[in-house]
Amino acid sequence: MIALLDYGAGNVRSLRNAIAALGYPLSDIHAPEDILSAERLIFPGVGAFGPAMERLRALGYEEPLREYLRAGRPFLGICIGLQSLFEGSEESPGVPGLGVIPGFVRRFDNRALSVPHMGWNALRLQRDCELLEDAQARRFYFVHSYFAEPDASNRDWILAETDYGRPFISAVQRGEVVAVQFHPEKSGAAGLEVLRRFLAGQCILDQAANLSRAAEGDETDTQSGSEIGGAKEPTVLAKRIIACLDVRTNDQGDLVVTKGDQYDVREQGEVRNLGKPVELAKRYYDEGADEITFLNITAFRDFPLSDQPMLKVLRRASEQIFVPLTIGGGIRAFTDSDGRHYSALGVATEYFRSGADKVSIGSEAVLIAEAFHARGGQGDGTSAIEQIARVYGNQAVVISVDPRRVYVDSPEASSHHCIETAEPGPNGERYCWFQCTIKGGREGRDLDVLQLVRACEQLGAGEILVNSIDRDGSGRGFDLELLRMVRAGVRIPVIASSGAGCPEHFSALFDAVDVEAALAAGIFHRREVPIAAVKAWLQERGMLVRA
Ligand code: 1PR
């Protein structure tokens, strides 16, 4: 019996889908005694360290889990499921971990790097093990702000390390107890293969190879102090290429992928129809997209939970697509015609339950940021950003920004943050500010993009998606001036969007601005440039992408 330790802390639908796609039946742990009767146990660990540990304790799972681990029985921990094996975490001071592995979990330093560490990174194998055979040549999807620190006391547990500003433990193993920091269920074919091997019982160490490696490792260790297991090339986080599907119902009532030109999705009065959402998303997954984003672009008008077809799209997509899925549109509190109130968290929960890994908040984020500034730069704990981040983690909250340039003659002409632009306005204006809009660009607000993104970061957002109404669908390239400003303004990952017309626009973006990802829609939908061609172009220029 393969059992999932789902203690109700968050979304594990992706993992269930991945295991189902591999053809393995899965049962759930409902009571402490179920743990010891499991033949193989998977502990995904969702959310934050403290609540995860406290929930395990409250359910009476901690002791049987320790006993299971001490007996060296087949176990796969994922993300917090790895971190919980250690003694404790900076994320939740004073909350003890399971303490099976010596050492502590620390926070990445965001002064030099964006945090969370989000995206596709590689593994530096410290020993040979069938579970991760060939894995050194592949990339896996990570998303976390805390890492398990390698040190001399836990060295014999370490199966792989990864680098993000510093080395951290990305896989541990002792016998059939294994745990990984990355998400195999979101790591495409490479991740599914790791899961498959665990499920099939293929996690055997190659003892002979390891004995000789251990000897080499000992030598290296005395030379390089904390460097564990020998000096190999550091691993590097790849730039992500994201395919975006703007989805809405057309005039015939069908849910279609559409695409705007500066947000106008109609052509001769008809909504442009570029295909069926799930089919197109699956095609992009097969073609190597690192993430897929669905934007429900008319959800600001209607209550998104009444949009059952959209939830169905998400469910079906998550059964076939094993890279991260983001959904945006209509994430806000709502009262329906019967007077029933739904919180933004409730709406987001429905999206997560249907298979989303992240939710993207547009219009509501602008209103939240306005209230934040009106309170003198304070949150009050009730906003959608704060509530969703608290329950599902910061990494699950993306802010989708829809800015429009407002040109002025001088910086003094506006109270907003102005830049000098190389792209003058219609009357030769040399300065502009970036105005936030809501309702798909229909309404401009008295808030600039820097005010928005800084407020959202402070409130707990994990990532910023920067669209540009001026560039959307234009094929003129990304708005580098806008992106430079956002990059300098926040420490969380930034996704550049709007305007990609050819592979050169992606390399120009990554050369000019240290953003983590680039998103495009039109060129992929119209089959003008395949995702693989973008990646090949970037690779030729020495930029790291997931192959
Ligand atoms: O405000 O929380 O309900 O979220 C609505 C979401 O829908 C927002 O993220 C907003 O950007 C998006 N949206 C609303 N109306 C439109 C529209 O097109 N009429 N789509 C719309 C905006 C922008 C990008 C696009 C890129 C890349 N689409 O998603 O995919 O610009 O396009 P390109 O590569 O073809 O240039 P809420």
Residues whose N, C-alpha, C, O or C-beta is under 5 A from the ligand:
A	BS01	1PR	C244 D246 G260 Y263 D264 L295 N296 I297 A299 F300 G328 G329 G330 I331 S360 I361 G362 S363 E364 S400 D402 K439 G440 N467 R471 D472 G473 S474 S497 S498 G499 A500 L519 A520 A521 G522 I523
